Amino acid sequence: MSNRLGLVMTGGGARAAYQVGVVRGLYEILKKDTNLFDIITGNSAGAINSSYLASNAKDWDMATSNLIDLWNKLKPQNIYDLRARTISSLGIKIMGGAIFGGLSPRETNVNHLLDTTPLRNLLKRELDFNDIKKNIEDKTLRGVALSTTNYNSGSNVVFYQGSPDIQDWSRSDRFSIRENLKLDHIMASAAIPFFFPPIKVGDSYYGDGCIRQTTPLSPAIHLGAEKIIAIGVRFPHHQKIMREKALSPFRDPTIGQITGVMMNAVFLDSLEADVERMMKINSLIKEGHKDDFKSIPILMLRPSKDLGKMTERLNDEMPPMLRYLLKGIGVSDKEGLDLLSYLAFDKCYTVPLMELGLEDTLKRRQEIEDFIGA
């Protein structure tokens, strides 16, 4: 058995900054400049981090430190166009679609709230997709996969690039496509529903990979991973606390509050469920229930703090136009914080997340070393 190590990073918008701190911590613990990971997969904002690391996989010290620098410089304006004329134009189209859509639906149709042209331009400057191809050809990497959701079929589509011996895979609700990864694949995987525009790849339109990716570990396994480190962005809540919150008095929720809960369901729940499922399979195999299953050790790294609550008092530091938009759907210093955490691409939020990711990872040094060495 070889020791192909896979890295799985899921979505979470600006919360993906936590992943950057974790990966840097992994490098500092393992001190392996090349071949730190053989397989890298990502969903949503995790696809951005995955692609950057894959293109710089020949030097993990440089890759992780430069990725931290990139997130350090991020501002909301680097992700979406917040100019008043852009926001006004989208707003007029949305209102026109709501009022006159029945008369001329194709002319007034708007399917997103924010223009992500700045993000496209940023990634175009920072990523060299030829380097991903080279890293696979010289076996620095075995494979890279980015998950998307097809808006026509509703299925999960995994675009991957990897070793020639990797076979396509399919299930009832998902399938893979081998292609040279490009900017549109990343933009599609990171297209947060309702907020970011769908992205055309080929003849169809795609959105955020987390919408339909119920088994985020699957792409890494199909690419040949025999051990997996998965980075989550959800703080584990105790059942007692969840029950108390559910039964406590709460006023009529705002759209921001409802959207935040919906976002959590889309971005945060699937990884934990998939890790639990894989650990159960591993336990059954250990007990002698072999069947057709294969044991794949999993190590999950996740935050020691609630990343949503870390947005408290952040609202005042966001650009005025973004504050205006968020206030309109009920985001304030006390409500809609989960939603804010997905859109807060600003160093006042992302830097503390990276610091927390690094700190959490270094605290688990012995566990990580034992996992890799086993």
C-alpha positions as CSV (number, residue, x, y, z in Angstrom):
1,M,0.0,0.0,0.0
2,S,1.3,3.4,-0.9
3,N,0.7,6.5,1.2
4,R,-1.1,8.8,-1.1
5,L,-2.3,11.7,1.1
6,G,-5.3,13.7,0.1
7,L,-6.3,17.2,1.2
8,V,-10.0,18.0,1.1
9,M,-11.2,21.6,1.5
10,T,-14.9,22.5,1.4
11,G,-16.6,25.9,1.0
12,G,-17.7,28.6,3.3
13,G,-17.0,31.9,1.5
14,A,-14.7,34.1,3.6
15,R,-14.5,31.3,6.2
16,A,-12.1,29.6,3.8
17,A,-9.4,31.8,5.3
18,Y,-9.3,29.4,8.2
19,Q,-8.2,26.6,5.8
20,V,-5.2,28.7,4.8
21,G,-4.0,28.9,8.4
22,V,-4.5,25.2,8.8
23,V,-2.5,24.3,5.7
24,R,0.3,26.5,6.8
25,G,0.3,24.8,10.2
26,L,0.5,21.4,8.5
27,Y,3.5,22.5,6.6
28,E,5.2,23.9,9.7
29,I,4.6,20.5,11.5
30,L,5.6,18.2,8.6
31,K,8.2,20.4,7.0
32,K,7.9,18.7,3.6
33,D,8.6,21.2,0.8
34,T,7.5,18.8,-2.1
35,N,4.9,16.1,-2.2
36,L,3.2,17.2,1.0
37,F,-0.1,16.2,-0.5
38,D,-0.6,13.9,-3.5
39,I,-4.2,14.8,-4.1
40,I,-6.0,18.1,-3.6
41,T,-9.8,18.6,-3.9
42,G,-12.0,21.6,-3.2
43,N,-15.5,22.9,-3.2
44,S,-16.6,26.5,-3.4
45,A,-14.0,28.9,-1.8
46,G,-12.0,25.7,-1.0
47,A,-11.6,25.3,-4.7
48,I,-9.8,28.6,-4.8
49,N,-7.4,27.5,-2.1
50,S,-7.0,24.1,-3.7
51,S,-6.2,25.5,-7.1
52,Y,-3.6,27.9,-5.7
53,L,-1.9,25.2,-3.8
54,A,-2.0,22.8,-6.7
55,S,-0.3,25.3,-9.0
56,N,2.5,25.9,-6.4
57,A,2.9,22.4,-5.2
58,K,6.6,22.2,-5.9
59,D,7.3,24.4,-2.9
60,W,4.8,24.1,0.0
61,D,6.7,26.6,2.1
62,M,6.3,29.3,-0.6
63,A,2.8,28.1,-1.6
64,T,1.3,28.4,1.9
65,S,3.1,31.7,2.9
66,N,2.1,33.3,-0.4
67,L,-1.5,32.2,0.0
68,I,-1.5,33.8,3.4
69,D,-0.2,37.0,1.9
70,L,-2.9,36.9,-0.7
71,W,-5.7,36.6,1.9
72,N,-4.0,39.3,3.9
73,K,-4.5,41.7,1.1
74,L,-8.1,40.8,0.3
75,K,-10.8,43.4,0.4
76,P,-14.5,43.0,-0.5
77,Q,-13.8,45.1,-3.6
78,N,-11.3,42.4,-4.8
79,I,-14.2,39.8,-4.8
80,Y,-17.2,41.7,-6.1
81,D,-17.9,45.1,-7.7
82,L,-19.3,47.4,-5.1
83,R,-19.5,50.6,-7.2
84,A,-22.8,52.3,-6.8
85,R,-23.6,52.2,-10.5
86,T,-23.1,48.4,-10.6
87,I,-25.2,47.8,-7.6
88,S,-27.9,50.2,-8.8
89,S,-28.0,48.5,-12.3
90,L,-28.4,45.0,-10.7
91,G,-31.1,46.4,-8.3
92,I,-33.1,47.9,-11.2
93,K,-32.9,44.6,-13.1
94,I,-34.0,42.6,-10.1
95,M,-37.0,45.0,-9.4
96,G,-37.8,45.0,-13.1
97,G,-37.8,41.2,-13.2
98,A,-40.0,41.0,-10.1
99,I,-42.6,43.5,-11.5
100,F,-42.4,43.1,-15.2
101,G,-40.9,39.6,-15.5
102,G,-44.1,38.1,-16.8
103,L,-44.0,40.5,-19.8
104,S,-40.4,40.1,-20.8
105,P,-38.7,37.5,-18.6
106,R,-35.5,37.1,-20.7
107,E,-34.7,40.8,-20.8
108,T,-35.2,41.4,-17.1
109,N,-33.9,38.1,-15.7
110,V,-31.2,38.5,-13.0
111,N,-30.0,35.5,-11.0
112,H,-27.4,37.0,-8.7
113,L,-26.9,40.0,-6.4
114,L,-23.2,40.7,-6.8
115,D,-20.9,41.1,-9.8
116,T,-17.8,38.9,-9.3
117,T,-15.7,40.3,-12.1
118,P,-13.0,41.5,-9.6
119,L,-12.6,38.0,-8.3
120,R,-12.1,36.7,-11.8
121,N,-9.5,39.3,-12.5
122,L,-7.7,38.5,-9.2
123,L,-7.5,34.8,-9.9
124,K,-6.4,35.4,-13.5
125,R,-3.4,37.4,-12.1
126,E,-2.6,34.9,-9.3
127,L,-3.0,31.5,-10.9
128,D,-1.1,29.7,-13.6
129,F,-3.1,26.7,-14.8
130,N,-0.1,25.4,-16.8
131,D,1.7,24.8,-13.5
132,I,-1.1,22.5,-12.4
133,K,-0.6,20.5,-15.6
134,K,3.1,20.4,-15.2
135,N,2.8,19.3,-11.5
136,I,0.6,16.4,-12.6
137,E,2.8,15.4,-15.5
138,D,6.0,15.2,-13.4
139,K,4.1,13.4,-10.6
140,T,4.4,16.2,-8.1
141,L,0.7,15.7,-7.8
142,R,-1.5,12.7,-8.7
143,G,-4.7,14.7,-9.1
144,V,-6.8,17.8,-8.5
145,A,-10.6,18.0,-8.4
146,L,-13.1,20.9,-8.2
147,S,-16.8,20.2,-7.4
148,T,-19.6,22.2,-9.1
149,T,-23.4,22.0,-9.3
150,N,-25.0,21.9,-12.8
151,Y,-28.1,24.2,-12.8
152,N,-29.8,22.2,-15.6
153,S,-29.6,18.7,-14.2
154,G,-29.2,19.6,-10.5
155,S,-26.3,17.1,-10.3
156,N,-22.9,17.4,-8.7
157,V,-20.3,17.5,-11.4
158,V,-16.6,17.1,-10.4
159,F,-14.1,18.5,-12.9
160,Y,-10.7,16.8,-12.4
161,Q,-7.2,16.7,-13.8
162,G,-4.9,13.9,-12.9
163,S,-2.8,10.8,-13.7
164,P,-3.8,9.0,-16.8
165,D,-4.7,5.8,-14.9
166,I,-7.5,7.6,-13.0
167,Q,-10.9,6.4,-14.2
168,D,-14.1,8.5,-14.5
169,W,-16.7,7.8,-11.9
170,S,-20.4,8.3,-11.5
171,R,-23.3,7.8,-9.1
172,S,-27.0,8.6,-9.3
173,D,-26.6,12.2,-8.3
174,R,-23.0,13.0,-9.4
175,F,-20.3,12.3,-12.0
176,S,-16.9,13.3,-13.0
177,I,-15.4,15.0,-16.1
178,R,-11.7,14.9,-16.9
179,E,-10.6,18.3,-18.2
180,N,-7.6,20.7,-17.9
181,L,-8.7,22.9,-15.1
182,K,-9.3,26.5,-16.0
183,L,-10.5,29.7,-14.4
184,D,-14.2,29.0,-15.3
185,H,-14.1,25.8,-13.2
186,I,-12.9,27.7,-10.1
187,M,-15.4,30.5,-10.7
188,A,-18.2,28.0,-11.1
189,S,-17.2,26.0,-7.9
190,A,-17.1,29.2,-5.9
191,A,-20.4,30.8,-7.2
192,I,-22.4,31.2,-4.0
193,P,-26.0,30.7,-5.0
194,F,-28.1,33.9,-5.2
195,F,-25.1,36.1,-4.5
196,F,-22.6,35.2,-7.2
197,P,-23.6,34.7,-10.9
198,P,-23.8,31.2,-12.4
199,I,-20.8,30.4,-14.6
200,K,-20.9,28.9,-18.1
201,V,-18.6,25.9,-18.7
202,G,-19.1,24.4,-22.1
203,D,-22.7,24.7,-23.0
204,S,-24.2,24.7,-19.5
205,Y,-24.3,26.8,-16.4
206,Y,-22.8,25.8,-13.0
207,G,-22.8,27.1,-9.5
208,D,-21.3,26.4,-6.1
209,G,-20.0,22.9,-5.6
210,C,-21.4,22.6,-2.1
211,I,-25.0,22.8,-3.2
212,R,-25.1,19.2,-4.3
213,Q,-21.8,17.7,-3.0
214,T,-23.1,15.4,-0.3
215,T,-20.0,13.3,-0.2
216,P,-17.0,15.8,-0.3
217,L,-14.5,13.0,0.5
218,S,-15.5,11.1,-2.6
219,P,-13.4,13.0,-5.2
220,A,-10.2,12.5,-3.2
221,I,-10.9,8.8,-2.9
222,H,-11.6,8.3,-6.6
223,L,-8.4,10.1,-7.4
224,G,-6.6,7.5,-5.3
225,A,-6.2,9.0,-1.8
226,E,-5.3,6.4,0.9
227,K,-5.3,8.8,3.7
228,I,-7.2,12.1,3.9
229,I,-6.9,15.3,5.9
230,A,-10.2,17.2,5.7
231,I,-10.4,20.8,6.8
232,G,-13.8,21.9,8.0
233,V,-15.0,25.4,8.9
234,R,-17.7,24.6,11.3
235,F,-17.3,24.8,15.1
236,P,-18.9,21.7,16.7
237,H,-21.9,22.7,18.8
238,H,-22.9,20.6,21.8
239,Q,-26.4,19.1,21.7
240,K,-27.3,20.8,25.0
241,I,-26.5,24.3,23.6
242,M,-28.3,23.6,20.3
243,R,-31.4,22.4,22.2
244,E,-31.4,25.5,24.5
245,K,-31.1,27.8,21.5
246,A,-33.9,26.0,19.6
247,L,-36.3,26.4,22.6
248,S,-35.3,29.9,23.6
249,P,-37.5,32.9,22.7
250,F,-36.6,34.5,19.3
251,R,-38.3,37.1,17.2
252,D,-39.5,36.7,13.7
253,P,-36.2,35.9,11.7
254,T,-34.9,38.3,9.1
255,I,-34.1,37.2,5.5
256,G,-30.4,37.5,6.6
257,Q,-31.0,35.1,9.5
258,I,-32.8,32.6,7.3
259,T,-30.2,32.8,4.5
260,G,-27.4,32.3,7.1
261,V,-29.0,29.1,8.3
262,M,-29.5,28.0,4.6
263,M,-25.9,28.7,3.9
264,N,-24.8,26.7,6.9
265,A,-26.8,23.7,5.6
266,V,-25.3,24.0,2.1
267,F,-21.7,24.6,3.1
268,L,-21.0,23.1,6.5
269,D,-23.1,20.0,7.1
270,S,-22.0,17.6,4.3
271,L,-18.3,17.3,5.3
272,E,-19.1,16.3,8.9
273,A,-21.7,13.8,7.8
274,D,-19.3,12.3,5.2
275,V,-16.4,12.1,7.7
276,E,-18.7,10.3,10.2
277,R,-19.8,7.9,7.5
278,M,-16.3,7.1,6.5
279,M,-15.2,6.6,10.1
280,K,-18.1,4.2,10.6
281,I,-17.0,2.2,7.5
282,N,-13.4,2.1,8.8
283,S,-14.7,0.8,12.2
284,L,-16.7,-1.9,10.5
285,I,-13.7,-3.0,8.4
286,K,-11.6,-3.1,11.6
287,E,-14.2,-5.3,13.2
288,G,-14.0,-7.7,10.3
289,H,-17.0,-6.6,8.2
290,K,-14.9,-6.3,5.0
291,D,-17.5,-6.5,2.2
292,D,-16.5,-4.2,-0.6
293,F,-15.3,-1.4,1.6
294,K,-11.8,0.0,1.8
295,S,-10.4,1.5,5.0
296,I,-9.2,5.1,4.4
297,P,-7.9,6.8,7.6
298,I,-9.4,10.3,8.0
299,L,-8.2,13.2,10.1
300,M,-10.6,16.2,10.3
301,L,-9.3,19.6,11.4
302,R,-11.9,22.2,12.3
303,P,-12.1,25.5,14.3
304,S,-12.1,25.7,18.0
305,K,-14.3,28.8,17.8
306,D,-17.5,29.7,16.1
307,L,-16.4,31.5,12.9
308,G,-19.9,33.0,12.5
309,K,-19.7,34.7,15.9
310,M,-16.3,36.1,15.0
311,T,-18.0,38.6,12.7
312,E,-19.5,40.5,15.7
313,R,-18.7,44.3,15.3
314,L,-17.3,43.5,11.8
315,N,-20.3,45.1,10.1
316,D,-19.2,48.6,10.8
317,E,-15.8,48.0,9.1
318,M,-17.3,46.7,5.9
319,P,-17.6,49.0,2.8
320,P,-20.7,51.3,3.0
321,M,-22.3,49.9,-0.1
322,L,-22.0,46.3,1.2
323,R,-23.3,47.4,4.6
324,Y,-26.3,49.0,2.9
325,L,-27.1,45.8,1.0
326,L,-26.7,43.5,4.0
327,K,-28.7,45.8,6.3
328,G,-31.6,45.6,3.8
329,I,-31.8,41.8,4.5
330,G,-31.5,42.1,8.2
331,V,-27.7,41.7,8.8
332,S,-26.6,43.7,11.9
333,D,-24.1,43.4,14.7
334,K,-26.3,40.8,16.4
335,E,-28.3,39.1,13.6
336,G,-27.4,37.4,10.4
337,L,-23.8,36.9,11.5
338,D,-23.5,33.6,9.7
339,L,-24.5,35.2,6.4
340,L,-22.0,38.0,7.0
341,S,-19.2,35.4,7.6
342,Y,-19.6,34.1,4.0
343,L,-19.2,37.5,2.4
344,A,-16.7,39.2,4.8
345,F,-13.7,39.1,2.5
346,D,-11.8,41.6,4.6
347,K,-8.5,41.3,6.5
348,C,-10.3,42.4,9.7
349,Y,-12.1,39.0,9.5
350,T,-9.8,36.8,7.4
351,V,-6.6,37.5,9.3
352,P,-8.0,36.3,12.7
353,L,-9.3,33.2,10.9
354,M,-5.9,32.4,9.5
355,E,-4.3,32.9,12.9
356,L,-6.9,30.6,14.5
357,G,-6.4,28.0,11.8
358,L,-2.6,28.0,12.4
359,E,-3.0,28.0,16.2
360,D,-5.6,25.1,16.2
361,T,-3.4,23.0,13.9
362,L,-0.1,23.5,15.9
363,K,-2.0,22.4,19.0
364,R,-2.7,19.1,17.4
365,R,1.0,18.5,16.3
366,Q,1.4,15.1,17.9
367,E,-2.0,13.8,16.6
368,I,-1.0,15.0,13.0
369,E,2.5,13.5,13.2
370,D,1.0,10.2,14.4
371,F,-1.6,10.2,11.7
372,I,0.9,10.8,8.9
373,G,3.4,8.3,10.3
374,A,0.9,5.5,10.9
